[in-house]
Amino acid sequence: MSTTLLTRLDSLAHWRRLLDRTVEQLVAGMDANGLLDAPARALAAAVRQRLASDRLVVAFVAEFSRGKSELINALFFADTGRRVLPATPGRTTMCPVELAWDAQQPASLSLLPIATRAGGQTVLALREQPELWREVPLPVGDGAALADVLQAVTRVQKVTLAEARALGFWSDEHPEDNPPVDVQGLVEVPAWRHALINYPHPLLKRGLVVLDTPGLNAIGAEPELTLSLLPTAHAAVFLLAADTGVTRSDLSVWRDHLGDRGCERFVVLNKIDMLADPLLDAAAVAVQVQRQCHDAATTLAIGADRVFAISARQALTARMHGDDAALAASGLQHLEDALVNQLLPQRSQVIGRMVDDGLLALQQHGKARLAERLRQQADQLHELRSLRGKSSARLQLMARRLEAEAAEFEQCAPRLSALRAVLLRQQQAVLEALSGDRLRDLVREMRRSSQAGLFKLGAGKAFARLGDQLQASVVAAGHALDDLEQMLRASALPLNSELGMSLDIPLRPALDAHARELERVREGYSRYVGITQRWRLAQPDFMDRFCRLLHSRMRVVFEGICHDVERWGQQVSSQVDTQLRDRRQALVQRRESLARIRQAEDGLERSIAGLESLGAQCQRLASQLEDDVDQLRHLAAMPPAAVAPGLAPRSTHLHLVAAASAAA
């Protein structure tokens, strides 16, 4: 196991925990000082949830027998003293395998029977049904017993041709790709559909998730693997055989599944020990290796710095025996250095930008609340100072004016209710156009239209029409939000001028990012409905799985849009409610102040001094909020490796102000 990789993942995990605890302190301080409402709390909770649940997913992708499992053994299991994942010649890993660690669950191997494919449910949905999985405890600390248990991922079973066809392992249109039939007329298929390994490895404990894939070009490859699991990976390690380079089958896997992915991609030429030639010296062999790397980079159209020549078997043996020279010769360290220096910094930048955006939104919300408090306190101070040395008639005049203002303020309630009703009605209209029911109807319509013609050749047109309809829905939602934003701004102007309110309508949510994500999903799935995929489209269950997975991905995009629209509406409604409540509270305080003034002559001065103190405290709080947010943004922008391992979260100023307020 690479000490550097472990150290950098440790730094990333410590940096996330430090950010989470510091954000927690900031939110607690803002809450103690009355600077948060429900939408702001939801925003803070979303930032903390993202920090707590963030994981780094690395997928190992290749055709059969390229050495994926052996490379995973060298990276993660060398400390057991033996080969743990099956990595013998021929087909080894027969189903997708996920390696991760959940401290809430025991160390175990969970296996999903292949028969569940016939039911049509996705693996993601079946994760919520533990009774369907076979769970086997893992003997942590016993390498031999652990290897025996994990042999289960290589298990196969024999089924009839009808069962193989129903499970997707037999194609009548492409008989050349079908598995062989034995003398009893049976076909060999994997015993398991998916495997989950919950193992307390140091790297997995720090948030790393490893996805080991079987061959993707084989008939019967799990559709969810290519339609759901691979697109969510943050990095993909693509393995080739060093002696053959990029074969036609390898190139097909790359183009179909990795060529246009947005994740970080690394190419590994494995088994360089196979190039050893007793008739050539070491320099000549090195030239051959370099030529293979150059050819692979050119063929796959990827930078040469992303291609690595290694020997996973040599690396595993070297780590098991502590042979540093052999480990250096295996080339594994170069791949680990690339993961450390290219993948991890990019991941930390994504997390840092997410935290920075959340902090700026929280700061803007807190400053708006403080500005409103200062304005109200200034109004009260102006009235109280004007009462110094005035007669009782003046006090009565001020009391009548206060009551008149209170009556006028209460008359504005119907206008605010009307504004809120219009906002709710228009917002609901936007949400209905993007609802899950409408999306489901459109996907069903695409499913029906795709049946047109021989071999489902209408699927491409139906998919394109669906994409146009969904993009049109997003564009229409944007126009509707523009109209709603203009209406709200026009309605806020008279309320601000006539009633002295400070309604500030926030910019409506931008839908550009969601539109780009929708287009990315559309482009990513379009390859599965092209004419080259007609043999897959002709399979009775492929379109069903395709539509379910497509609906799941599209629903995430539309739910994101709806979430943004709802949060925007909540911000507007909450602002109206907050100012209405604060104004009522201010009127109550003014009545109480006048009553105290009538009771005692010195009550006026005490009230003025109290308001002045509160005003100064609000100004200090605004300054300290800005300092705390700046410190947190600086921490979010720091490289995780630059954060001292033992550094504790710095206490925020806001806690000190809250404590002082409580003491007063």
C-alpha positions in Angstrom: 0.0 0.0 0.0 1.4 3.4 -1.0 2.4 5.5 2.0 2.0 8.6 -0.1 -1.5 7.7 -1.3 -2.5 6.9 2.2 -1.1 10.1 3.6 -2.8 12.3 1.0 -6.1 10.5 1.5 -5.6 11.1 5.2 -5.0 14.8 4.5 -8.2 15.0 2.4 -10.3 13.3 5.0 -8.8 15.5 7.8 -9.4 18.6 5.7 -13.0 17.6 5.1 -13.6 16.9 8.8 -11.9 20.2 9.7 -14.1 22.1 7.3 -17.2 20.3 8.6 -16.5 21.2 12.2 -15.7 24.8 11.4 -18.8 25.2 9.3 -20.7 23.7 12.3 -19.3 26.3 14.6 -20.1 29.1 12.2 -23.7 27.9 11.8 -24.1 27.5 15.6 -22.8 31.1 16.1 -25.2 32.5 13.5 -28.1 30.6 14.9 -27.3 31.8 18.5 -27.3 35.4 17.2 -30.6 35.0 15.3 -29.1 35.2 11.8 -30.6 31.9 10.4 -34.0 30.9 9.2 -35.3 27.6 7.7 -33.8 28.0 4.2 -30.4 29.0 5.5 -30.4 26.1 7.9 -31.2 23.8 5.0 -28.4 25.2 3.0 -25.9 24.7 5.9 -27.1 21.2 6.4 -26.7 20.4 2.7 -23.1 21.7 2.8 -22.3 19.6 5.9 -24.0 16.5 4.4 -21.9 16.8 1.3 -18.7 17.1 3.3 -19.6 14.1 5.5 -20.7 11.7 2.7 -18.1 12.6 0.0 -16.3 9.6 -1.4 -13.7 9.1 -4.1 -14.8 6.5 -6.6 -12.1 4.9 -8.8 -13.2 2.3 -11.5 -10.9 -0.3 -12.9 -12.1 -1.0 -16.5 -10.8 -3.5 -19.1 -11.6 -6.5 -21.1 -11.2 -10.0 -19.6 -7.8 -11.1 -18.4 -6.1 -7.7 -18.5 -5.0 -7.9 -14.8 -7.6 -5.6 -13.1 -7.9 -7.8 -10.0 -4.1 -8.3 -9.8 -3.6 -4.5 -9.9 -6.2 -4.1 -7.1 -4.4 -6.8 -5.1 -1.1 -4.9 -5.5 -2.6 -1.6 -4.5 -4.8 -2.7 -1.5 -4.1 -6.2 -0.3 -0.4 -6.7 -0.4 -0.3 -6.4 3.4 -2.2 -9.7 3.7 0.8 -11.6 2.4 -1.0 -13.2 -0.5 -3.3 -12.7 -3.5 -6.8 -12.0 -2.1 -8.9 -11.1 -5.1 -9.0 -14.0 -7.6 -6.4 -13.2 -10.4 -5.7 -16.5 -12.0 -5.4 -16.9 -15.9 -8.7 -16.8 -17.7 -12.0 -15.2 -16.6 -11.8 -14.4 -12.9 -14.1 -11.5 -11.8 -17.5 -12.5 -13.3 -19.6 -9.6 -11.9 -19.1 -6.0 -10.9 -17.4 -5.7 -7.5 -17.5 -2.7 -5.3 -14.9 -2.4 -2.5 -15.7 0.2 0.2 -16.0 0.5 4.0 -19.0 1.4 6.0 -18.2 1.4 9.8 -21.9 0.9 10.5 -21.8 -2.6 8.9 -19.7 -5.6 9.6 -16.9 -6.7 7.3 -18.7 -8.9 4.8 -19.1 -10.0 1.2 -22.7 -9.3 -0.1 -23.7 -11.1 -3.3 -26.8 -10.4 -5.5 -28.0 -13.5 -7.4 -28.0 -13.3 -11.2 -31.7 -14.3 -11.2 -32.6 -10.8 -10.0 -32.0 -9.5 -13.6 -35.1 -11.2 -14.7 -37.2 -9.0 -12.4 -36.1 -5.8 -14.1 -35.2 -3.9 -10.9 -32.0 -1.9 -10.8 -29.1 -2.8 -8.5 -29.6 0.6 -6.7 -33.2 -0.3 -5.9 -32.2 -3.8 -4.8 -29.7 -2.4 -2.3 -32.7 -1.5 -0.2 -33.8 -5.2 -0.1 -31.1 -6.9 2.0 -33.1 -10.2 2.1 -32.3 -10.7 -1.6 -28.5 -10.6 -1.0 -26.4 -13.4 0.3 -24.1 -12.0 3.0 -20.8 -13.8 3.9 -18.7 -12.6 6.9 -15.1 -11.6 6.0 -12.3 -13.1 8.1 -10.3 -9.8 8.6 -6.7 -10.6 9.4 -6.6 -14.1 7.9 -5.4 -13.6 4.3 -5.9 -17.3 3.2 -9.4 -17.4 4.6 -10.2 -14.0 3.1 -9.0 -15.2 -0.4 -11.2 -18.3 -0.1 -14.3 -16.3 0.7 -13.7 -13.8 -2.2 -13.4 -16.7 -4.7 -17.2 -16.5 -4.7 -17.0 -13.6 -7.3 -15.7 -16.1 -9.9 -18.6 -18.6 -9.4 -20.7 -19.5 -12.4 -23.8 -21.6 -13.0 -25.4 -23.4 -15.9 -28.9 -22.5 -17.2 -31.1 -23.4 -20.1 -31.1 -21.4 -23.4 -34.5 -19.9 -22.4 -33.1 -18.7 -19.1 -29.9 -17.4 -20.7 -32.0 -15.4 -23.2 -34.2 -14.0 -20.4 -31.1 -13.0 -18.4 -29.5 -11.3 -21.4 -26.7 -13.8 -22.0 -28.0 -15.1 -25.3 -28.7 -13.2 -28.5 -30.4 -14.8 -31.5 -29.4 -11.8 -33.7 -25.6 -12.2 -32.9 -25.0 -15.9 -32.4 -21.2 -15.4 -32.8 -21.1 -13.6 -29.5 -23.1 -16.3 -27.6 -21.4 -18.5 -25.0 -20.9 -22.2 -25.9 -23.6 -24.8 -25.2 -22.6 -28.0 -23.6 -23.9 -31.5 -24.5 -26.9 -31.1 -22.1 -27.9 -27.9 -24.0 -26.9 -25.7 -21.0 -25.1 -22.3 -21.0 -22.6 -21.1 -18.4 -23.5 -17.7 -16.9 -22.2 -15.8 -13.8 -23.8 -16.9 -10.5 -23.9 -13.3 -9.2 -25.1 -10.0 -10.6 -23.2 -7.7 -8.2 -20.9 -8.0 -5.3 -20.2 -5.6 -2.4 -17.1 -6.0 -0.3 -17.2 -4.1 3.0 -13.6 -4.3 4.1 -11.7 -2.2 6.7 -8.7 -1.3 4.6 -7.0 1.9 5.5 -7.6 3.5 2.1 -11.2 2.4 2.0 -11.7 3.8 5.6 -10.7 7.2 4.3 -13.5 7.4 1.7 -12.0 5.6 -1.3 -14.4 3.3 -3.3 -13.0 0.9 -5.8 -15.1 -0.6 -8.6 -13.8 -3.7 -10.3 -15.6 -4.5 -13.6 -15.8 -7.6 -15.6 -15.3 -7.4 -19.4 -17.7 -4.8 -20.9 -17.8 -6.2 -24.4 -19.1 -9.6 -23.4 -22.7 -10.4 -24.2 -24.7 -10.1 -21.0 -22.6 -7.3 -19.5 -24.6 -5.7 -16.6 -26.4 -2.7 -18.2 -26.4 -0.7 -15.0 -22.6 -0.9 -14.9 -22.3 1.2 -18.1 -25.4 3.2 -17.6 -25.1 4.2 -14.0 -22.0 3.0 -12.1 -19.3 4.1 -14.5 -20.8 7.6 -15.1 -20.6 8.3 -11.4 -16.9 7.4 -11.0 -14.5 10.2 -10.4 -11.6 8.4 -12.1 -11.2 5.4 -14.4 -8.1 3.2 -14.7 -8.2 1.5 -18.1 -6.0 -1.6 -18.4 -4.4 -3.0 -21.6 -2.1 -5.9 -22.1 1.4 -4.6 -22.7 2.2 -7.3 -25.3 -0.9 -6.7 -27.5 -1.4 -2.9 -26.9 -4.8 -1.6 -27.9 -6.8 -4.4 -29.5 -10.0 -3.9 -31.5 -12.0 -5.1 -28.5 -10.1 -2.7 -26.1 -10.8 0.2 -28.5 -14.5 -0.7 -28.6 -14.6 -0.6 -24.8 -12.8 2.7 -24.7 -15.0 4.4 -27.3 -18.3 3.0 -25.9 -17.7 3.6 -22.2 -14.7 5.9 -21.5 -13.8 8.0 -24.5 -16.1 10.9 -23.7 -16.5 10.6 -20.0 -15.9 13.7 -17.8 -13.9 11.8 -15.2 -10.2 11.6 -14.8 -8.8 8.8 -17.0 -5.6 6.8 -16.6 -4.4 4.1 -19.0 -2.3 1.2 -17.8 -0.2 -1.1 -20.0 -0.1 -4.1 -17.7 2.1 -7.2 -17.8 5.3 -5.5 -19.0 7.1 -8.5 -17.6 5.7 -10.4 -20.6 7.9 -8.3 -22.9 11.1 -9.6 -21.4 13.2 -11.3 -24.1 16.4 -13.2 -23.5 17.6 -12.2 -26.9 17.3 -8.5 -26.1 19.1 -6.3 -23.6 17.2 -4.2 -21.0 17.5 -1.0 -23.1 15.9 -2.6 -26.2 13.0 -4.0 -24.0 12.6 -0.5 -22.5 12.3 1.0 -26.1 9.6 -1.6 -26.9 7.7 -0.6 -23.8 7.9 3.1 -24.6 6.8 2.4 -28.1 3.7 0.6 -26.8 2.9 3.5 -24.5 3.2 6.0 -27.3 1.0 3.9 -29.6 -1.6 3.5 -26.9 -1.7 7.2 -26.2 -2.0 8.0 -29.9 -4.8 5.4 -30.5 -6.8 6.5 -27.5 -6.2 10.2 -28.1 -5.0 10.8 -24.6 -1.9 12.5 -23.2 1.2 10.4 -22.9 1.4 11.5 -19.2 -1.8 9.5 -18.6 -0.3 6.2 -19.9 1.6 4.0 -17.4 3.5 0.7 -18.1 3.5 -1.6 -15.1 3.6 -5.2 -14.0 0.9 -5.7 -11.3 2.1 -9.2 -10.6 5.7 -8.0 -10.0 4.4 -5.1 -7.9 2.3 -7.5 -5.7 5.2 -9.8 -5.2 7.6 -7.0 -4.4 5.3 -5.5 -1.8 4.7 -8.9 -0.2 8.4 -9.4 0.2 9.4 -5.8 0.9 11.6 -5.6 -2.2 11.9 -1.9 -3.0 14.0 -2.4 -6.1 11.5 -4.8 -7.7 8.7 -2.5 -6.7 10.4 0.4 -8.5 11.0 -1.8 -11.6 7.3 -2.7 -11.6 6.3 0.9 -12.4 3.4 0.9 -9.9 4.7 3.9 -8.1 4.3 6.1 -11.2 0.6 5.3 -11.3 0.1 5.9 -7.6 1.9 9.3 -8.0 -0.5 10.2 -10.8 -3.5 9.4 -8.6 -2.0 11.5 -5.8 -0.9 14.5 -7.9 -3.7 14.7 -10.5 -6.8 13.1 -9.1 -6.8 14.2 -5.4 -6.1 17.9 -6.0 -8.9 18.1 -8.6 -11.3 16.4 -6.1 -10.4 18.8 -3.3 -11.0 21.8 -5.6 -14.5 20.6 -6.4 -15.3 20.2 -2.6 -13.7 23.6 -1.9 -15.8 25.4 -4.5 -19.0 23.8 -3.1 -18.1 25.0 0.4 -17.1 28.4 -0.8 -20.5 28.9 -2.6 -22.4 27.8 0.5 -20.4 30.1 2.8 -21.0 33.2 0.6 -24.7 32.4 0.5 -24.8 32.1 4.4 -22.8 35.4 4.7 -25.2 37.3 2.4 -28.1 36.0 4.4 -26.6 37.0 7.8 -25.6 40.5 6.6 -29.1 41.1 5.3 -30.6 40.2 8.7 -28.1 42.5 10.5 -28.7 45.4 8.1 -32.5 45.1 8.8 -31.8 45.1 12.5 -29.6 48.2 12.3 -32.2 50.1 10.2 -34.9 49.3 12.8 -32.7 50.3 15.7 -31.8 53.6 13.9 -35.5 54.4 13.5 -36.1 53.8 17.2 -33.0 55.8 18.2 -34.2 58.7 16.1 -37.6 58.7 17.8 -36.2 58.3 21.4 -33.6 61.1 20.9 -36.3 63.4 19.6 -38.1 62.9 22.9 -35.3 64.4 25.1 -36.7 67.5 26.9 -40.1 67.2 25.2 -43.4 67.7 27.0 -46.0 65.1 27.7 -47.9 66.4 24.7 -45.0 65.4 22.5 -45.1 61.9 24.0 -48.8 61.7 23.2 -48.2 62.8 19.7 -45.5 60.1 19.2 -47.8 57.5 20.7 -50.6 58.4 18.2 -48.1 58.3 15.4 -46.9 54.9 16.5 -50.5 53.6 16.6 -51.2 55.0 13.2 -48.1 53.3 11.8 -49.2 50.1 13.4 -52.7 50.3 11.9 -51.2 51.1 8.5 -48.8 48.2 8.8 -51.6 45.7 9.7 -53.5 46.9 6.6 -50.6 45.6 4.4 -51.2 42.0 5.4 -53.7 41.3 2.5 -51.2 42.7 0.0 -48.5 40.4 1.3 -50.9 37.5 1.3 -51.7 38.2 -2.3 -48.1 38.5 -3.2 -47.4 35.1 -1.5 -50.4 33.5 -3.3 -49.2 34.7 -6.7 -45.7 33.4 -6.0 -47.0 30.0 -4.9 -49.3 29.7 -7.9 -46.7 30.6 -10.5 -44.0 28.5 -8.7 -46.4 25.5 -8.7 -47.0 26.0 -12.5 -43.2 25.8 -13.1 -42.9 22.7 -10.9 -45.8 20.9 -12.6 -44.1 21.4 -16.0 -41.0 19.7 -14.5 -42.8 17.1 -12.4 -41.8 13.5 -12.1 -45.2 12.4 -13.5 -44.7 14.4 -16.7 -41.1 13.0 -17.0 -42.4 9.5 -16.5 -45.1 10.0 -19.2 -42.6 11.4 -21.7 -40.2 8.4 -21.1 -43.2 6.0 -21.5 -44.1 7.8 -24.8 -40.5 7.3 -25.9 -40.7 3.7 -25.0 -43.8 3.2 -27.1 -42.4 5.1 -30.0 -39.2 3.1 -30.0 -41.2 -0.1 -30.9 -41.6 1.3 -34.4 -39.9 -0.6 -37.2 -37.8 -3.7 -37.3 -35.2 -4.1 -34.6 -36.6 -1.1 -32.7 -35.1 1.3 -35.4 -37.5 4.0 -34.1 -35.7 4.2 -30.8 -33.2 6.9 -32.0 -35.9 9.2 -33.2 -38.0 8.7 -30.1 -34.9 9.4 -27.9 -34.1 12.5 -29.9 -37.7 13.7 -29.6 -37.6 13.1 -25.8 -34.4 15.1 -25.5 -35.9 18.0 -27.4 -39.1 17.9 -25.2 -37.1 17.9 -22.0 -34.8 20.7 -23.1 -37.9 22.7 -24.2 -39.4 22.2 -20.7 -36.2 23.6 -19.1 -36.2 26.6 -21.5 -39.9 27.2 -20.8 -39.2 27.0 -17.0 -36.5 29.6 -17.4 -38.9 32.0 -19.2 -41.6 31.5 -16.6 -39.1 32.2 -13.8 -38.0 35.4 -15.6 -41.7 36.6 -15.7 -42.1 35.6 -12.1 -39.0 37.5 -11.0 -40.0 40.6 -12.8 -43.5 40.5 -11.3 -42.0 40.1 -7.8 -39.6 43.0 -8.2 -42.5 45.2 -9.5 -44.6 44.2 -6.5 -41.8 44.8 -4.0 -41.2 48.4 -5.1 -44.4 49.9 -3.7 -44.1 47.7 -0.5 -40.6 49.1 0.1 -41.5 52.7 -0.7 -45.0 52.9 1.0 -44.4 50.6 4.0 -40.6 51.1 4.5 -39.9 47.4 4.0 -36.6 46.2 2.5 -37.7 43.4 0.3 -34.8 42.3 -1.9 -35.9 39.8 -4.5 -32.9 37.4 -5.1 -32.0 36.5 -8.6 -34.0 33.6 -9.9 -32.1 30.3 -10.1 -30.0 29.8 -13.2 -30.9 26.7 -15.1 -27.9 26.6 -17.4 -26.0 24.0 -15.4 -29.0 21.7 -15.3 -29.5 22.2 -19.0 -25.9 21.2 -19.6 -26.2 18.2 -17.3 -29.4 17.2 -19.3 -27.5 17.5 -22.5 -24.6 15.5 -21.1 -27.0 12.7 -20.1 -28.6 12.9 -23.5 -25.2 12.6 -25.3 -24.1 9.8 -22.9 -27.2 7.7 -23.5 -27.6 8.4 -27.2 -25.0 5.7 -28.1 -27.3 3.0 -26.8 -30.2 3.8 -29.3 -28.0 4.2 -32.4 -28.3 1.9 -35.4 -25.1 0.1 -34.3 -27.0 -1.0 -31.1 -30.0 -2.5 -32.9 -29.2 -6.0 -31.7 -29.3 -4.8 -28.1 -32.5 -2.8 -28.8 -34.1 -6.0 -30.1 -33.6 -7.7 -26.8 -37.0 -7.7 -24.9 -35.6 -6.5 -21.6 -32.9 -4.0 -22.8 -35.2 -1.2 -23.6 -37.0 -1.7 -20.3 -33.7 -1.4 -18.3 -32.6 1.5 -20.6 -35.8 3.4 -19.9 -35.7 2.8 -16.2 -32.1 4.0 -15.9 -32.7 6.9 -18.3 -35.7 8.0 -16.2 -33.6 7.7 -13.0 -30.9 10.0 -14.4 -33.3 12.5 -15.9 -35.3 12.6 -12.7 -32.2 13.6 -10.8 -31.7 16.6 -13.2 -35.4 17.6 -12.9 -35.4 17.2 -9.2 -32.4 19.4 -9.0 -34.2 22.1 -11.0 -37.3 21.8 -8.8 -35.2 21.9 -5.6 -33.6 25.2 -6.8 -37.0 26.7 -7.7 -38.5 25.7 -4.4 -35.6 27.0 -2.4 -35.8 30.3 -4.4 -39.5 30.6 -3.5 -38.8 29.8 0.1 -36.2 32.6 0.2 -38.7 35.1 -1.1 -41.5 33.8 1.2 -39.2 33.6 4.2 -37.9 37.1 3.6 -41.5 38.5 3.6 -42.4 36.5 6.7 -39.2 37.5 8.5 -39.6 41.2 7.8 -43.3 41.1 8.8 -42.4 39.4 12.0 -39.5 41.7 12.7 -41.6 44.8 12.0 -44.3 43.6 14.4 -41.7 42.9 17.0 -40.2 46.4 16.5 -43.7 47.9 16.9 -44.1 46.0 20.2 -40.7 47.2 21.4 -41.6 50.8 20.5 -44.8 50.6 22.5 -42.9 49.1 25.5 -40.2 51.8 25.2 -42.9 54.6 25.3 -44.5 52.9 28.3 -41.2 52.8 30.2 -40.6 56.4 29.3 -43.9 57.4 30.9 -43.1 55.4 34.0 -39.8 57.1 34.7 -37.9 60.0 33.3 -34.6 58.2 33.3 -36.2 55.3 31.3 -35.6 57.3 28.1 -31.8 57.5 28.6 -31.6 53.8 29.5 -33.6 52.9 26.3 -31.3 55.1 24.2 -28.2 53.6 25.8 -29.5 50.1 25.3 -30.3 50.7 21.6 -26.9 52.2 21.0 -25.3 49.2 22.6 -27.3 46.9 20.4 -26.4 48.9 17.3 -22.7 48.7 18.2 -23.0 44.9 18.8 -24.7 44.4 15.4 -21.8 46.2 13.7 -19.3 44.1 15.5 -21.2 41.0 14.6 -21.2 41.9 10.9 -17.5 42.5 11.0 -16.8 39.2 12.8 -19.1 37.3 10.5 -17.1 38.5 7.6 -13.8 37.6 9.3 -15.1 34.1 10.1 -16.3 33.5 6.6 -13.0 34.7 5.1 -11.1 32.3 7.4 -13.3 29.4 6.3 -13.0 30.3 2.6 -9.3 30.4 3.0 -9.4 26.9 4.6 -11.6 25.6 1.7 -9.1 27.0 -0.8 -6.1 25.4 0.8 -4.7 22.1 -0.6 -5.5 19.4 1.9 -1.8 18.4 2.2 -1.0 21.9 3.5 -3.3 21.5 6.5 -1.5 20.4 9.6 -2.7 16.9 10.7 -3.3 18.0 14.3 -4.9 21.3 13.5 -8.1 21.9 15.4 -11.0 24.1 14.1 -10.5 27.7 15.1 -13.3 29.1 17.3 -15.4 31.7 15.6 -16.0 35.2 16.9 -19.7 34.7 16.6 -19.7 32.3 19.6 -18.1 35.0 21.7 -20.8 37.6 20.8 -23.5 35.0 21.5 -22.0 34.3 25.0 -21.8 38.1 25.7 -25.4 38.6 24.7 -26.5 35.7 27.0 -24.6 37.2 29.9 -26.1 40.6 29.3 
